[in-house]
Amino acid sequence: MGSRRPIRTPAASTFERRVQVIRAQVEERLATLVPAEVEPPQQLHKAIRYSLLAPGKRIRPLVAILAAEQLGGDPDLATDPACAIEMVHTASLILDDLPAMDDATLRRGRPANHIVFGESTALLAAMALLNHAFAVVTAAPGLADALRVQLVELLSRCIGSKGIIAGQEHDLRADWKHSDHQRLERMHAQKTGALFVASAEAGARIAGIPDERLDAVRRFASNLGLAFQTLDDLLDCSSTETDAGKNVGMDTDKPTFVRYIGPERARVRAQSLIEAAVDALASLGARGEALAELAHNFAASSPARAAVEQSAAAQTAP
């Protein structure tokens, strides 16, 4: 990874309190940005709120808001765009779980949207969330019109046929026997990394940082997204549905780094990607502190990491 340039991180308790505050703000705002369940069509709005407001880590909104805050912007201005990003993410999860896609039945610790509301309503809920996301960005308070246009373009690229949708298409068609590491990493960069990059870049643009400094933010988010995907693959093979909050064992026939290099080496790879994400922030100096802490905190608290370490300990025990 090259030479390490140490980045100071804020006290864990201070950082954790800030994360809790941001999460609470995001949860509260999400609940107000989509129609109430009593508004017609009621079944559709119930389905939207069921998935959007389900318990989640909200790591993408955290990345967006912390990026805006740490890079010198007003974090409050990033709240609505961050919520829009969470809407995009939730829509992708609803679509991911459909029988025509991953055919999953559990998400965020509860039955998948299509299990509760049916496939047709789940599909409409996902489409509505994508539309809500763009509406939220275009109406976000306090942002200049030119910035709103930039954020809409950013989301469009992230979602489209060279972003999340491309990643899902590659995932559906992938054959592990004919895949290689480079193709797999490209798929992960599209399916998972694209929204991480969009989150960080949205926050950075709201903070008004110059274009020449955006590359560091993008590299941070790209590596964090790749680490997230690797840890998610570890979760699939080493955790329980209770701990994961979703179906596990779904990736048995899919190309993953866990399948290629084994769980322990995949965990090491994820840690290396976290370190690369932190390294990318070095040029930002003190302004990268909270983002670096988020990356470290994310890696340390991952249930996948804990599951792999417990498995390794069990295998080496006398």
N, C-alpha and C positions, 0 to 999 in steps of 0.2 A: 504493500500500500504506500510505500515511500516513507519519508521521515514524518514522525508524529509532531504536530504542533499543538501543545496542550491548550485546551479551552477550559476556562473556569466555568463551573456550573453553580447555580444558586443553591442555597441550602434546600435540602429535600423537602423539609416541612413547608417552607415558603412556596416552593414550586408546586407541591401537591395541593396546597390551599388554593393557589391560583388556578390550577387545573380544575379543581372542584367548582370554583366560581364560574369559570368559562362553561363547563359542562351544564351547570344549572341554568345559565343564561341561554344556552343553545336549546336545552329541553323546553324551557318556557317559551322561547320565540318560535320554535317549530310548531308548538301546539296552537299558536295564533296565526300562523302563516297558511294553514290549510283549512278548508271549510269544516265546520262542526259536523258531528255525526247526524244531527237532526236536520241538516240542510239536505234537500233533495238534489240528486238521487242518493238516498240515505245509505243504501248498501255499498255503493261505490265509495262514499266518504268514510264509511266505517272501515272498509278495506284499506284505504289510504292511511288512515290514522293508526290502524292496527299494526301495520309494518313500520311506518315512519316513527311512531312513538314507542316502539318496543325497546326494551333496555339494550343499549349498545355502548361501545367505548367512545364513539364520536371522535375518533382519532383524526379524521380528515378535517372537520371543523376546528379542532384544536390546532392542527398545523396551520390552517389559514389565519386564525385569529392571533396565534402566537407569532407568526411571521409578520403580520401587520404591526403588532405591538412592539416586537423586538427590533424591527427595522425602522422604527421612528414614526409609525402611523398611529392613528386613533383606532384602537381595537373595536370600539363600538361600531365604526363604519364597516368593519369586516363581518359583523354578526350575520346580517342577512345573506351576503354572498356565501358565507360558510354554511348557513342553513340550506341554501340552494344546492351546494355540493353534497350535503347529506341526503337531500332528496334524490339527486342523481344516483348516489350510492345505493340507497334503499330501492330505487326502481330496478337497478341492476341485480340486486339480490332477489327480488320478486321474480324477475325473468329467469335468473339462473336456476331457481328452484322448480320451474315448470317441468312437467313430464317430458316435454320435447327437448329440454335442455339437460339439466343434471338429475331431474326426477328426485328431488329431495323432499322430505316431509317435515323437517324440523329446522327452524331458523330462530336465532336469538332466544333459545330456550322455550319456544312455543311452536305450535303447528305452523307450517309454512302457509303463506297467504292463500294459495290455491286450494289447500286442504280445507280451510275454513270457509272461503267465499266462492270457490269454484274457479276453474281455469279462465273462463271468459272475463269474470270480474277482476281477477288478479292481473290479467293482461291490461285491462282498461285502467286499473289503479296505477300500474307502472307507467303507462303512457301519460296519465294525468300528472303524475309526479314529475316527469320530465318537463312537461309544459309548465307546471307550477315553478319549477326551478328557474326557467328563463324569465317568467313573469316576476319572480322575486328579485332577480338581478336587475331587471330593467326599472324596477320601482324602488330599489334600495335607497334609503334616505342618505343625504349628505354627499353623494358621489357625483362627480362631474359627468355630463353626458358622454364625453369621450371615453372616460374610464368604464362606464357601463357597457359601451360598445366593445371595448377591449375584453371585458369579462365574459360577455356573450360569445365573442369569437373564441375565447379560451375554452369555455364549456363545450362549444360546438366541436372543436377539434378533439377535445378529450373524449367525447361520446362517440364520434363518428366512425367511419369505416377504416380509419387508421388509428383508432383509439380503442376504447372499451369494446365496441362492437366487433372490431377486428380480432381482438384478443379472444373473445368468446367464440367466434367462428373458428379460429385456429384450435381452440381447446376442444371443440366438438369434433373436428376433423383429424386431430392429431393422432398419430400412431407411434407409440413409444419405440417400436422396432426400427422406425425410419426417421426418428428425430435425433437431433444432436443438441449439445449444450447451448450453442448459439441461437438456434431456433427456439428452444425452450425459454431462454432469457428474453428473447424478443417478444414472445407470447406473453410472458409475465409482465414485461414493461408496458404492453398495451392493455392487458386485462386489469392489472392491479396498479402498476406504476403510474399510468396516465392520470388517474384521479388524484394521486398523491402529489404529482407535479403540478396539476391544476390548482390544488389547494394552496401549496406553498407560493406559487406564482401569483395567485389572486391576492394573497396577503401582501406579498412584496409590491405588487402594483398599487394596491391601496395605500401602502406606505410611501409610494412615490420614489422608490429607489431607481437609479439610472439603469438603462438596459444592460450596460456592461457588467453590472453586478448580479444580474438575474441568473447568469449561468451557475454561480455557486449555489443559489437557492434551488435551482432545478436539479443539480447533481445531488444535493442533499436529499431532496424528495424522491428522486429516482432510486437511489440506493435504499432509502427507507422502505419504499414500496416493494422492491425486490426482496428485501429482508422479510417484510410482512408476508409475502407470498410463500417464501420458503418455510417460515414458521407455521403458516396455515397448512401447508402440506405435511409438516411434521405433526400438527394437531390431528390431521386426518388419520394418521397411521399409529399414533401413540396415545391418544386421549380417549376419554369416554364421552358419550353424547351429553351427559350431565355437565361435565366440565367444559366441553366445547360449545354447548348451547345449540348444536346443529348435528346433522347426521355425520357419522365418521365412517371410514372405510369406503368412501365414495370414489377415491382416486386410484383404486387398485389397478385398473387397466389403462390409466392415463400416464403420459410422460411427466414425471416430476423429478426434481433434483434428489428427493428422498429415494426414489426408485433407482436413479442412476448411480448415486454415490453412497447411499446408506444413511440412516438417521443421524449417526454421530457426526459424520462429515458434513451433512446438511446443516446441522446445528452450528458447526464451526463456520460454515459458509455464511449463515445468517449473521453471526457475530461479526464476521469480517465486513459484511455489507453495512452493518450498523456503524462500525468504525470508519468505513469509507464515507458514510453520510456525515458523520461528525467532522471528519477531515475536510470535507467540502466547505464547511462553515468557517474554517480558519481565517480566510481572508476578510470575514465580516467582523472579526475581533469579538468584543464584548457583546455585540448585537446578536451573535449566534448562540448565546448562553442557553436561553430557554429552549430553543430548538434542539440543541445538543442534549440537554437534560431530558427532553421528551423522547428522543431516540433511545437514550440509555434506559430510561424508565420503562419504555415500551418493551425493550428486549428483556429486561430483568423480570418483568411481571407477566411475560407470555406464558400461558398454560402449556403451550407446546414445549417450551424449554424445560419447564418443570417435569413434564411427563417423560421426556427423553432422559433427563438426568436421573429420575427415579428408576427408569428401566435399566439404565447403565449400571446403577448402583446394585440393583437386584441381580444382574447378571454376574457381577464381580464379587458378590457376597459369598462367604464360605458356606 
